[in-house]
Amino acid sequence: MKRIVILSGAGMSAESGISTFRDSNGLWKNHRIEEVASPEAWERNPEMVLEFYNQRRKQLCEVKPNAGHFALARLEEKFDVQIVTQNVDDLHERAGSSKVLHLHGELKKARSTVDPNLIYELEHWELKLGDTCKKGAQLRPHIVWFGEAVPMIDKAVALVKTADIFMVIGTSMVVYPAAGLIHYVTREIPKFYIDPKAFAVHGVENMEVIRKKAGEALPGLVERLLKEVL
């Protein structure tokens, strides 16, 4: 069974109505995103950081996967599909994709501030000061903040190296280290870059650029790929 590795970004979730700050004015309640999504912000004002993620979590409860998410899930009928996502939502999973690697963490999880291996599924949208792990330490969002290492990047690189087909969907390809993943893909394999602002990536061969939103482009592309393996 051929393996398709997919890198998805904020544009994929934006189609479902999830706010993307990088493409807007970069502000939340007059705070720059770096001011509410960094270790320094957590040290300075943890209550504000928790409010920011509580609002994002609440919004996630109100949105649904879009046509692009459902199309990718269909690929599992014929392919081993591995999704590497920069998104912290669970829309890929809710659409039916079974193998999703979250580079930047998961919004619906919290982790201990003293032991990063203590990770908890949140049962509701609100995480508050005073919510603690089993060791008695405050819980924080299970998110990779600005200035923090991306612990899953090595696993993502290993997956990309095994791809028979590679897709980049809904990302500007400027956020590292995720943007560098395409350079680990074998030269000869087919590649697809789907985004309204997609561009030819320097030094990358065999790449089809599709300047459309995921929900518009993916249903047709998925049909095409499914027919090719018959």
N, C-alpha and C positions, 0 to 999 in steps of 0.2 A: 504493500500500500504506500503510495507516494505521500510525502509529508509537505504540507503547506504551513509556513510560519508567517504570522501576521503581526505587524507592529501597528497598533492603533493609538490615536491621540485625541486631543480635546475636541476636534471637529466632529468626531463620531458621536460623542455624547451631546454636543451642542444641538444636534438635530433633534434630540429628544427633549430639549428645553433646559438642559443643565447649563448654568452660567459658566462662561469661560472668561477669566479675567485677563489672560495674556493678550487676547484679541480686542478687548475693550479698553477702557482707560486705566486698567490695572489697579482700580480702587475698590475698596469695600468700606462703606460708611466713612469715606474720606481717609481711610488708612491704605497705604500701599500694601499689596499682598505680602511682600517681604516682612512687613511689620506685624502680620498675624500668622505667618507660616514659617517661623524660624525658631531655633533654640533660644535666641536672644529675646524674641517676643514672649516665649513661654516663661522665661525667667522673669521678665519685666511685668507681664500681665497675663497670667494663665487663664483668668476668668474671661478675658476678651478673646483669647485663642479658642477656648472651649465654645464660646458663643458663635464664633465664625464657623466652626465645624458642625455645631448643632444645627445651624441654619442650612448648611449644605446637606446635612443628613436628612433634615426635614423635607427639603426640596426633593431629594432622591426618592423619598416615599411617594411623591406625587407624580413622578414621570414614569414613562414606560420605554422599553427598547423600541428602536425604530426599524424600518425595513432593512437597513444595512446590517444591524445586529442579527436579525432573523435569517438573512441570506447567508451570513458566515456560518451560522449554526447548521444550515443545510449541507454545507461542504463536508460535514462529518459522515454523510451517507457514503462517500467514496474515498475520502482522504483522511489521513491522520492530521488533524488540524491543531496547531499549537499557537495560541494567541498570547503575544507579549503586549501588554497595554500600559500606557502612561497614565491612564485614567484610574481614579480611585473608587469609581462607582462599580456596581455589580450588574450593569445592563447586559454585558456579554453572557454572564451566567444565567440571568433571567430569560434571555432569548433561547437558551439551550446549549450554548457552547460549554464543553466539559473540561477543557484544558486551558486555563487562563492563568498567566503569570503576571502579577501586578508589580511593576517596577517601582512605583511610588507609594505603595501601601494601599490600604483598603479602608474606605470611609466607615464601613459598618463594623469595624473592629477597633479595640483599644488595647494598649499594652502598658505594662508596668514601667515606671520611671526608674526603677532600680534593677530590673531584670528584663532585658529586651526579649527574652524567650518566653515570657509570660504574656500571652496574647489571648484576648477574650472577644467572643462574638457579642455584639451589643444587641439587646432584645428590643430596644426602642431608640428613638432618634436623639435622646438627650444624654450627654455625659457631663457630670457636674464635679465641682470641687468637693472633695470628700469621698468620691468614688475611688475605692482602693483595690489593689491586687491582694492575693492571699498573703503576701508579705507585709501588708499594711501600708504600702506606698501608693501615692496618687497615680491614677491611670491617666494617660495622655492619648491623643489620637494616634492610631497606628498608621502614620503618614510619614513619608520621607520629606523633611522640611528643607528649605533653602539652606545650603551650607552643610548638609548632612550627606554622608556616603550613601550610595545606592546599593544595598547589599545583594540584590537579586541580579545585578548586571552580569556577573560571571555566568550564572545559569542561563541568562538570556543569550549571551554570546555563544554558549555551547549549543543551544537550540538552533540559532540562526545558521550555524555551520553545517547543520544536518538537513537544511531545507532543500526540497526539490523544486519548490515554487515559493517566492517571497512576495509579500504584499506590504505596502506602507499605506495607511489609511487615516486621513483626517489629522495630519500633523504637518507643521511647517518645516520640519527637519532642521531646526536650529537649536533645539534643546538637547544638550549633551548630559549624560553619555548616550542616551537613547538614539540620538541622530546618527551616531557612529556605527550602529549595529549593521547598517546596510553594507558597510565595507568588509564585513566578515562573511558575506554571502559569496558562494562560489560564482565565478565570473560567468559561466555558461548557462546558469539556470534562468528561467523566465522570472521577471520582476514586474510588479505593477505598483504604480504610485497614484493613488486616488485622493484628490483634494482640489477644490476650486482654484487654489493658488499653487498647484503643483508645478514643479520645474524639473528640467533635466539635471540630474545630480552628476557633477563632474567626476569622471573616472569610473562611472558605473555603466556597465554594458547590459544589453538585453533587457532594457526597461521600457515598459509601455506607460506613458503618462496619460492619465485620464482626469481632465479638469472638470470634475463634477463632484457633488456631494455624495457621501457614501450611500445614502438611502436611494439615490437616483442611479448610481453606477453599479452597485454591487449585485442587485438581483439579476441583471443581464449577464454580468461577468461570471457569476456563480453558475448560471445555466450553461454558459459556454464551457466552463471548466468541467462540469459534470458530464457533459456530452462527449468531451474529448477523451475521457477515460473509459468510455463504454467499449 
